[in-house]
Structures are given as C-alpha cells and as structure tokens.
Amino acid sequence: MRPPTASEYNVFLEELWQRLTEVWKVLVPVTLMGRRGIRSPGCAGLFQVGTQATGLVVQFERYRCGSAHARTPG
C-alpha cells in the first residue's frame, strides 16, 4: 500500500474543513474584540469550537465561598 500523495492530503484536509465548518458546524467564525469593543487588528478568519457542538450551557449562577467570600460560577 502506497502512502497518500500531497494532493490527496490536501483534498482530505479541504473536505474535513468543509465538514467541520459548514456541515457539522463544530467550528464557528469569531471576531476578536479588544477593549472598547474595537475589533482586534490582524485577527480575521478565526474559528473556535461552537458551544452547540460541545453541549455546554451558559451559566449565570454564582456561588459565594463562606470563608473567603469569593464569588465563583456555580
């Protein structure tokens, strides 16, 4: 069995990227924002794992530690 060629690797990676971003939507485009809501320069075309792909839920509850009185996500 011969190893895949560079062209075959490229086809595989392009198809994988298309599935991750368009079909399965595991990776979603993001815009990085700096202070004051200004877009960060040089950060175009970024992707991150989408929350819908992980099953994570935004948590708004907080817990206050009885001894240190620090607030943490609950």
Phi and psi restraints in degrees (value plus and minus 20) as a CYANA .aco file:
   2 ARG   PHI    -108.7   -68.7
   2 ARG   PSI     130.2   170.2
   3 PRO   PHI     -91.0   -51.0
   3 PRO   PSI     134.2   174.2
   4 PRO   PHI     -84.0   -44.0
   4 PRO   PSI     130.1   170.1
   5 THR   PHI    -102.9   -62.9
   5 THR   PSI     146.8   186.8
   6 ALA   PHI     -79.9   -39.9
   6 ALA   PSI     -57.9   -17.9
   7 SER   PHI     -84.5   -44.5
   7 SER   PSI     -60.5   -20.5
   8 GLU   PHI     -87.3   -47.3
   8 GLU   PSI     -58.0   -18.0
   9 TYR   PHI     -80.8   -40.8
   9 TYR   PSI     -65.2   -25.2
  10 ASN   PHI     -81.9   -41.9
  10 ASN   PSI     -62.5   -22.5
  11 VAL   PHI     -81.5   -41.5
  11 VAL   PSI     -65.0   -25.0
  12 PHE   PHI     -79.7   -39.7
  12 PHE   PSI     -67.7   -27.7
  13 LEU   PHI     -85.4   -45.4
  13 LEU   PSI     -59.0   -19.0
  14 GLU   PHI     -84.5   -44.5
  14 GLU   PSI     -62.2   -22.2
  15 GLU   PHI     -87.1   -47.1
  15 GLU   PSI     -60.3   -20.3
  16 LEU   PHI     -82.6   -42.6
  16 LEU   PSI     -65.4   -25.4
  17 TRP   PHI     -80.5   -40.5
  17 TRP   PSI     -63.9   -23.9
  18 GLN   PHI     -81.6   -41.6
  18 GLN   PSI     -60.8   -20.8
  19 ARG   PHI     -89.0   -49.0
  19 ARG   PSI     -62.5   -22.5
  20 LEU   PHI     -85.8   -45.8
  20 LEU   PSI     -54.3   -14.3
  21 THR   PHI    -117.6   -77.6
  21 THR   PSI     -52.9   -12.9
  22 GLU   PHI    -129.8   -89.8
  22 GLU   PSI     -59.9   -19.9
  23 VAL   PHI    -105.6   -65.6
  23 VAL   PSI     -79.8   -39.8
  24 TRP   PHI    -106.1   -66.1
  24 TRP   PSI     -40.2    -0.2
  25 LYS   PHI      33.9    73.9
  25 LYS   PSI      20.1    60.1
  26 VAL   PHI     -94.6   -54.6
  26 VAL   PSI     -58.9   -18.9
  27 LEU   PHI    -124.6   -84.6
  27 LEU   PSI     110.0   150.0
  28 VAL   PHI    -142.1  -102.1
  28 VAL   PSI     126.7   166.7
  29 PRO   PHI     -89.6   -49.6
  29 PRO   PSI     124.8   164.8
  30 VAL   PHI    -154.5  -114.5
  30 VAL   PSI     136.8   176.8
  31 THR   PHI    -139.5   -99.5
  31 THR   PSI     100.2   140.2
  32 LEU   PHI     -98.3   -58.3
  32 LEU   PSI     110.8   150.8
  33 MET   PHI    -135.0   -95.0
  33 MET   PSI     115.3   155.3
  34 GLY   PHI    -111.8   -71.8
  34 GLY   PSI    -184.0  -144.0
  35 ARG   PHI     -80.8   -40.8
  35 ARG   PSI     129.5   169.5
  36 ARG   PHI      45.1    85.1
  36 ARG   PSI      -1.0    39.0
  37 GLY   PHI      51.1    91.1
  37 GLY   PSI       2.5    42.5
  38 ILE   PHI    -113.8   -73.8
  38 ILE   PSI     114.0   154.0
  39 ARG   PHI     -80.9   -40.9
  39 ARG   PSI     117.4   157.4
  40 SER   PHI     -93.0   -53.0
  40 SER   PSI     109.0   149.0
  41 PRO   PHI     -89.0   -49.0
  41 PRO   PSI     125.8   165.8
  42 GLY   PHI      54.4    94.4
  42 GLY   PSI      -3.0    37.0
  43 CYS   PHI    -140.8  -100.8
  43 CYS   PSI      18.1    58.1
  44 ALA   PHI    -105.3   -65.3
  44 ALA   PSI     132.9   172.9
  45 GLY   PHI      55.8    95.8
  45 GLY   PSI       8.3    48.3
  46 LEU   PHI    -112.9   -72.9
  46 LEU   PSI     129.5   169.5
  47 PHE   PHI    -151.4  -111.4
  47 PHE   PSI     134.4   174.4
  48 GLN   PHI    -161.0  -121.0
  48 GLN   PSI     144.0   184.0
  49 VAL   PHI     -87.1   -47.1
  49 VAL   PSI     106.0   146.0
  50 GLY   PHI     -94.7   -54.7
  50 GLY   PSI     124.1   164.1
  51 THR   PHI     -83.2   -43.2
  51 THR   PSI     -51.7   -11.7
  52 GLN   PHI     -86.0   -46.0
  52 GLN   PSI     -43.9    -3.9
  53 ALA   PHI    -100.4   -60.4
  53 ALA   PSI     -39.6     0.4
  54 THR   PHI    -119.4   -79.4
  54 THR   PSI     -42.1    -2.1
  55 GLY   PHI      65.0   105.0
  55 GLY   PSI     -13.1    26.9
  56 LEU   PHI     -94.9   -54.9
  56 LEU   PSI     129.2   169.2
  57 VAL   PHI    -143.6  -103.6
  57 VAL   PSI     120.1   160.1
  58 VAL   PHI     -84.0   -44.0
  58 VAL   PSI     113.0   153.0
  59 GLN   PHI    -131.8   -91.8
  59 GLN   PSI     103.9   143.9
  60 PHE   PHI    -128.0   -88.0
  60 PHE   PSI     -28.0    12.0
  61 GLU   PHI     -97.8   -57.8
  61 GLU   PSI     130.2   170.2
  62 ARG   PHI    -147.7  -107.7
  62 ARG   PSI     131.5   171.5
  63 TYR   PHI    -141.0  -101.0
  63 TYR   PSI     113.8   153.8
  64 ARG   PHI    -126.6   -86.6
  64 ARG   PSI     101.6   141.6
  65 CYS   PHI     -85.7   -45.7
  65 CYS   PSI     113.4   153.4
  66 GLY   PHI     -88.2   -48.2
  66 GLY   PSI     -49.2    -9.2
  67 SER   PHI    -118.9   -78.9
  67 SER   PSI     -61.8   -21.8
  68 ALA   PHI    -113.3   -73.3
  68 ALA   PSI     -33.8     6.2
  69 HIS   PHI      37.9    77.9
  69 HIS   PSI       4.5    44.5
  70 ALA   PHI    -105.5   -65.5
  70 ALA   PSI     123.5   163.5
  71 ARG   PHI    -115.4   -75.4
  71 ARG   PSI     115.1   155.1
  72 THR   PHI    -157.3  -117.3
  72 THR   PSI     138.0   178.0
  73 PRO   PHI     -80.3   -40.3
  73 PRO   PSI     118.9   158.9
